[in-house]
């Protein structure tokens, strides 16, 4: 759902803000119409491959952007179309992302009536100065209000995103945000290091790329922010999150994710376990177990393909794909599994590519053996890229 009220300078997700997102010239209505068409086309393809008796979806995730900016009726229509064309299991996890601001969070009661049972909210920080520096529009009090409203409406699982290694963010300030999240009684916390990427330099912003070009203002902000980041401070903040969340009963089931028992993000576990998933919308990625597919990020080409003006039949949007098999698939499976706290079976260290990496990691303390499995230590999580780079 590629719409936000404003664009945060660090964000690399597919986002259209300002007049495109709301007001008389908003493109949200046209987007929802063609999104429903893409759902139909993807379902037709699944029917042709697997037949209509395929298993219903175990998870649905509405991400963005800010999906809760869409009218409540649009969210309900999207979920209804998914149910009718793909099927959704009775006990499925159905998540929607939201921003905490009162004009962005949507109506919690309506979300529940549409089938939403999990909320993932971009708090990022509870520090007013840091929120301003990050370009966030909400206040710390909005997060508390949004959580309270969601609970009262019956949303049974609530997750908050927090950022660390933010320029100007002390260890004490990050600790205060962790404490504030815990005081709200949330079920899941995602803590991400502020990552400054350059999708233009990485070749991801072309006509079929899955990213949008970086604005000049965002590029200047990122250049300043990079100078103010500090690896040692970030490590202290991560260790603090590990200790404080663990003491509060949260399991660090993935490098950046902690949950109370039973509230692990089932949808994201599909990614880390390399299970198949379908995807729709600009910039969205899908995977069938062998081939990874993505839609191009640009909204104009997305709309043009699915709602052609010449009365031609709707077509799937432009994008790309890659086959992930052989040694690449084996390395990817190891990397994704090592992101999880249960790691990989000890038998995985019996041959290439993992055996030499496992010996090195166990010797340096980046890996540890727990029963019959090998996993990253806390230090290994901090230096996980050192481990992963040796697997590719």
C-alpha positions, 0 to 999 in steps of 0.5 A: 500500500504505497501511500503515506502522509509524508516521506521520512528521509530514511525510508526506502519503501515504495511510498507516494506522499502528499497530494498522491496520498490524500485530498482531491487528487489522491490516487488511492482509489485508483490504486485499490481498484487495480490492486483488486484486479492484480489479486484476481490475476495472481489467483487465476495463475495460482488456479492454473498451477495448483487448482482451486483446491489449494490450501487457504492462506495461513497469513495475510500482511497488509504493509506499506506505506501506511495501509491504514490511510486507506478508507475502511471500506477499501481495506475490507474490500481487499481482504474480502477479495483475498478470501474469495480468490485465495481462501484464508484459514480460520486461524490465520494471522492477518496483520496491518501496518499503521502509523500512530498519528490520529489521522493515520492509524485508521479506525480500530473497530472497523479494522477488526470487523474486516478481519485484522487481528494483528497490528504492526505500528511504526513507533520508532522512538518515544523521544520527541526530539528524535521523532522530529529528526526522523521526520515522524509526524506523530507524538509519543502520546499518540503511540499510547493512544493507538495501542489502547484503542486497538486493545479496546477494539479487540486486536489481540496482537500488537507489535511496535517498531523501534529504531536504534543507532539514530543520530543523536540517540543515547543509550539512555534514550533508547532504553527509555523507548524500550521501557515505554514500549513495555509499559504499554503491554505490547506483544512484540517489539521489532528493533532495527538499526537505522540503515542508510542505503543508496538504492540508486547506486545499487541499481534498484530504481530503474523502470523495473526496479523495486525501489523508487529514486531517492529524493535530493532532500533525503540524500542530504539527510542521509549524508548527515546521518551517516556521519553521526552514527556509531557502531559501538553505541549501536552495539550497546543499544542492541545488547540493551534490547536483548537484555531488557526484552529478555528480562520482560519475558520476550523471546528474541526469536529473530535477530531484530524481533522479540515476542511474548510466547505465541506472538511471533510474527508468523508471516515473517517466519514464512520469509525466514523459513523460505516458504512460498508466499504471494504478493501484490502491489508496487514493489511487492516480492513473491516467492514460490520456493524456486523463483523470486518475483517482484513488481516494479515500484513505479505507480504509473506503470502499475496502474497502466498495466492493470487498467489500460486506457485502450480497453485492452485486457488488464495485464500483470504489472512490470517487474522482474524475477530471478531463479534461486537454486543450487548453491545460492539457494543452499547459502540463502537457506543457511543465512535465513535460518541463522537469523532465527534463534533456533539456528540450524541442525548440527548436521548442517556443519558436515559439509560445504558451505557451512562446515568451514564457517561453523568451525570459524564461528564456534572458535571466534564466539560468533556461533554456539552449539545448543543441544543438537543445533548451531546458532548465532550468539548475541555477539554473532547477531551483532556481527552477523554480516561477517558470518553471512558473507562467508556463506556466499 
